[in-house]
Amino acid sequence: MEAPIIERSVTGGIRLVRLISLLSDFGTMDPFVAEMKAVIASICPGATLVDITHEVEPFNIRMGAFILASATPYFPPGTVHLGIVDPGVGGERRPIVVETNRSVLVGPDNGLLIPAAGHEGIRGVYHLTNASLMLDRISSTFHGRDIFAPVAAHLACGTPPREAGAELTDYVQLSFGEPELAPRGATCKIIHIDHFGNVITNLSQQNFEKLKTSTRFIVVIRRKRFSARLVNSYSKIGEKEFGLIVGSHGFLEVASRQTSTNIRFGAKVGDTIRIVSR
């Protein structure tokens, strides 16, 4: 089955390609991911599936939101993004479909999808209530398989997002916050710690440019104070040195050369970091 051509629809929206990305906190030990893929293949057999990750820390919505927002800009317009980090499954939280200027996102209404969608420009958020797009039998514990996966498949095969259900305006918001800027420094938050132990802050490259009056800084995390040098690659960091670098997703990182920065000072997502130029 050939993928439809990407083009603008008569209503100004995008036509979908048969490409679905998947992100979850399910891991790969259990059959959960395979079951979702099997459902998608049964409904939209021509779809191409791309795993972003299934190793989001269990129940960590903010981590999932950061990874999803980091990955989505590199997918082609018309992609359907299926995101599931869903500690509220079976409870009061709503299932939603989010239509943007570039893509469609499917998942729980807990903020997970919103940073990624916001970067693309949100056209509409729909409360997913159309039972004809779901499996006939829906468990209370696995909406990823029974609701979100089949809906993503139908969307990838051409169902308009607005057919998911009524439009919402009170969906759950999630942001990574804004750093506090001062003439010689900033107070920011840790929003992610990657596989290599690099500590990623919410200080964007644009904001950091305002502070680049020096190449050397004092960094304070959890009452630990240390020096760090501004570098443009990990290889420029000395063996026992900390470096500040703008990472590939446009945020300032605290890094160490071939060692885990996080292990060295035990930071956690949500911790405050103070950065002051020397």
C-alpha positions in Angstrom: 0.0 0.0 0.0 1.6 3.3 -1.1 1.9 6.3 1.2 -0.3 9.2 0.2 1.4 12.3 -1.0 1.9 15.0 1.6 -0.1 18.1 0.7 -2.4 20.7 2.1 -6.1 19.7 2.3 -8.9 21.9 1.2 -9.5 22.9 4.9 -5.9 24.0 5.3 -4.8 21.0 7.3 -2.2 18.4 6.3 -2.8 15.1 4.7 -1.2 12.2 6.6 1.5 9.9 5.5 1.5 6.3 6.6 4.2 6.9 9.2 3.6 6.3 12.9 6.2 7.0 15.6 5.9 5.3 19.0 7.0 6.4 22.4 6.2 4.8 25.7 7.4 3.7 29.2 6.5 0.1 28.4 10.1 -1.2 28.1 10.7 -4.2 25.8 10.6 -7.2 28.2 6.8 -7.5 28.0 4.6 -7.9 24.9 3.0 -4.5 25.2 4.8 -2.8 22.4 4.4 -5.8 20.1 0.7 -5.9 20.8 0.3 -2.2 19.8 2.2 -2.8 16.6 0.1 -5.8 15.8 -3.1 -3.8 16.2 -1.7 -1.0 13.9 -0.6 -3.6 11.3 -4.1 -5.1 11.3 -5.9 -1.8 10.7 -3.3 0.0 8.5 -1.0 -2.6 7.1 0.9 -0.2 4.9 2.0 2.0 7.8 5.7 2.4 8.6 6.4 2.3 12.4 9.4 4.1 14.0 10.2 3.6 17.6 11.4 6.8 19.3 11.9 4.9 22.6 10.1 2.6 25.0 12.5 3.3 27.8 11.0 6.4 29.3 11.2 6.0 33.1 7.9 4.5 34.3 5.2 7.1 34.8 7.6 10.0 34.1 5.5 12.2 32.0 8.0 15.1 31.8 10.7 12.8 30.6 8.5 11.4 27.9 7.4 14.9 26.9 11.0 16.1 26.5 12.0 13.1 24.4 8.9 13.4 22.2 9.4 17.1 21.7 13.0 16.5 20.9 12.3 13.9 18.2 9.2 15.1 16.4 10.8 17.9 14.4 12.8 15.4 12.5 9.9 13.4 11.2 8.3 14.3 7.9 5.1 16.4 7.8 2.0 14.2 8.1 3.5 11.8 10.7 1.2 10.4 13.4 2.9 10.4 16.8 1.7 7.8 19.3 2.8 8.8 22.8 1.9 6.8 25.9 3.2 7.5 29.4 -0.1 7.1 31.2 -0.1 6.7 35.0 -3.8 7.7 34.9 -5.0 4.9 32.6 -8.5 3.8 33.4 -9.1 6.9 35.6 -10.4 10.4 35.0 -7.9 11.5 32.5 -9.1 11.8 28.9 -7.7 10.3 25.7 -7.0 13.0 23.1 -5.9 13.6 19.5 -3.9 16.8 18.8 -3.7 18.2 15.3 -0.8 20.5 14.5 0.4 22.3 11.5 2.8 19.4 10.8 1.5 16.2 12.4 -1.1 14.5 14.6 -0.4 13.2 18.1 -2.4 10.6 20.0 -2.2 9.8 23.7 -3.4 10.7 27.2 -4.5 14.2 28.2 -1.8 14.6 30.9 0.6 17.0 29.2 2.7 14.4 27.5 1.9 15.6 23.9 1.7 19.3 24.4 5.3 20.5 24.3 5.8 18.7 21.0 2.5 19.9 19.6 3.1 23.4 20.8 6.4 23.7 18.8 4.4 22.8 15.7 1.5 25.0 16.3 -1.7 23.5 17.6 -4.7 23.5 15.2 -7.1 21.6 17.4 -7.3 19.2 20.4 -10.1 16.6 20.3 -11.5 14.4 23.1 -11.2 10.9 21.8 -14.6 9.4 22.2 -15.3 7.9 18.7 -15.7 4.2 19.6 -15.6 3.1 15.9 -11.9 4.0 15.9 -11.1 1.8 18.9 -11.0 -2.0 19.5 -14.3 -3.6 20.3 -13.2 -4.7 23.8 -11.3 -2.1 25.9 -9.4 -3.1 29.0 -9.1 -0.6 31.9 -5.3 -1.1 32.0 -4.1 -1.1 28.4 -5.5 1.9 26.5 -2.3 1.9 24.4 -3.4 -1.3 22.7 -7.1 -0.9 22.8 -7.6 2.9 22.2 -4.5 4.8 21.2 -2.9 2.3 18.7 -6.1 1.7 16.7 -6.8 5.4 16.6 -3.3 6.1 15.4 -3.7 3.5 12.7 -7.0 4.9 11.4 -5.5 8.4 11.4 -2.5 7.2 9.4 -4.8 5.6 6.9 -6.7 8.8 6.3 -9.3 9.4 9.0 -9.5 13.2 9.8 -8.5 14.1 13.3 -11.7 16.0 13.9 -13.6 12.6 13.7 -12.0 11.6 17.0 -14.5 13.6 19.0 -15.5 17.0 20.3 -12.8 19.8 20.3 -11.3 20.6 23.7 -9.8 23.9 25.0 -9.1 22.8 28.6 -6.5 20.2 27.9 -3.7 19.7 30.4 -0.7 22.0 29.8 2.9 21.0 30.4 6.0 23.2 29.9 9.6 23.0 30.9 9.4 26.4 32.6 11.5 29.5 31.9 14.9 30.2 33.5 15.5 33.3 35.6 18.0 35.5 33.8 20.4 37.9 35.5 23.1 40.2 34.1 25.9 37.6 34.8 24.0 34.3 35.2 20.8 32.3 35.3 18.8 30.1 37.5 17.4 27.1 35.6 16.0 23.6 36.0 17.1 20.2 35.0 14.6 18.9 32.5 16.4 15.7 31.4 19.4 13.5 32.1 20.3 11.5 29.1 21.8 8.0 28.7 25.3 9.3 29.0 24.6 11.2 32.2 24.7 14.7 30.6 22.5 17.1 32.6 20.2 19.1 30.3 18.7 22.3 31.6 15.8 24.5 30.4 18.2 27.3 29.5 17.8 27.6 25.7 20.6 28.6 23.4 18.9 31.9 22.7 18.8 32.8 26.4 22.3 31.5 27.0 23.6 33.7 24.3 22.7 36.7 26.5 25.0 35.3 29.2 28.1 34.6 27.1 30.3 37.3 28.5 32.8 34.7 29.6 33.9 31.2 28.7 34.2 30.2 32.3 31.4 29.8 34.8 30.6 28.7 38.3 27.8 26.1 38.5 25.9 25.3 41.7 23.8 22.1 42.0 22.5 20.7 45.3 24.8 23.0 47.3 27.8 21.7 45.3 29.8 24.4 43.7 32.2 23.8 40.8 33.8 25.4 37.8 32.8 24.7 34.2 34.2 25.8 30.9 32.2 26.7 27.8 33.0 24.2 25.0 31.6 23.5 21.6 32.1 19.7 21.7 32.4 17.0 24.3 35.9 16.2 23.1 37.0 19.6 24.3 36.3 18.8 27.9 39.3 17.8 30.0 39.3 14.5 31.9 38.5 16.0 35.3 36.7 19.0 34.0 33.0 20.0 33.7 31.9 21.6 30.5 28.9 23.7 29.4 27.7 22.9 26.0 24.6 23.7 23.9 23.4 20.2 23.0 21.8 19.0 19.8 18.3 20.0 20.9 19.1 23.6 21.7 19.4 23.5 25.5 22.4 24.1 27.7 24.0 20.9 29.1 26.4 20.3 31.9 28.7 17.5 30.7 31.9 15.5 31.6 34.2 13.8 29.1 33.3 10.1 28.8 31.9 10.0 32.3 28.5 10.6 33.8 28.1 14.1 35.0 25.0 13.0 36.9 26.9 10.3 38.9 29.5 12.9 39.9 27.0 15.2 41.7 23.8 13.2 42.0 21.4 15.6 40.4 17.8 14.8 39.6 15.3 16.0 37.1 13.6 19.1 38.6 16.7 20.2 40.5 17.7 23.9 40.3 21.0 24.9 38.8 22.6 28.3 39.2 25.1 29.3 36.5 27.2 32.5 36.9 29.9 33.7 34.6 33.3 34.3 36.2 
